[in-house]
Amino acid sequence: MPQVHVPSRYRVPTKGEGQIEVDASTVRACIEAVEARYPGFQELILNAKGELHLFSKLFLNGELLDRNALDTPVSGDDVISVLAPAAGG
């Protein structure tokens, strides 16, 4: 099953879980599957229109996904990694 890697700053909804296996066939479906198990997760990644938040990034097997590639197919041992935005100065 595909796996979603969650950065530490997004682990409040996942109750501390950093690696979550999901039964899904696209990147978007993986995020939705995590949301179904851990409500509040999806709003950290996607806006109300279902688009990737401006400063969030997703990687599939270590490769940066295009912002419009949420419907990219996934399978078996694929890994989706979420990169949380950070600000500072």
N, C-alpha and C positions, 0 to 999 in steps of 0.2 A: 504494500500500500504506500502511496505517496506520504511524505512527511513534511510538516510545516515547522520550521525553526523560528521561534518567537524570541525577540530580543528582551533582555531583562526589564526594560522600561515598559513593555507591553504585557507583562505577565500578571498584572493584577486580575484582569478578567479570567485568565487561565489558571488562577490559583497557584501560581508559581511554576506551572509546567512550561518547559522550554522546547520540548520536541513532542509534537502531536501527530500521530498517524491518523490519516483520514481515508475514507473510501470515497474518492471523487475522481472525475475524469478531466477536469480543466483546472487552471490556476484559480479562477474565480470560484469554482465549486469547492475547492480546498478551503478557501477563506470562509465560504458559507458553511462548510462542515464544521470548522472550528467554532464559528459563531453559534451554530446549533447546539454545540456542547458547552460553550462558554459565552453566554450572552454578554455583549459589550465589546467583544474583540473586533468585530468587523468595522465598527465606527472609528476605530483607531487607524484602519488601513484605507477604507473607502469612504468617499463623501456620500451625501444623500442621493446623488445621481448614479451611484455605483461605480464611480471612477476613482482611480488611485488618488489619494491626497497629494497635494502639490509637492511636498518634500519627502514623502515616503517612497521607498524603492523596494522592488521585489527582484529576487534572483532565483533562477531555475538552474539547479545543478551548478551553481557558481557563476552563471552568466546573467548579466543584467538584462532584465526584461524591459522591453519597450512599454511605455505607459499605456499603450492601446492593445497590449497583448494579454489581457486577462483571460481571454478565452483559449489560450494556448493549451493543447492537450498535455496531460500528464499520465504517467503509468507507474506501475511497480515500485521501483526504488528511487523515483525522482524526489528531489528535495527542494522545497520552496523556502527561501530564507527572506525574512522581513528585515529591512534596514530602517530603523527608527530615526527620524530627523533629530538633530541635536543643535542647540543654539547656545551661544555664549559670546563672551567678549572680553 
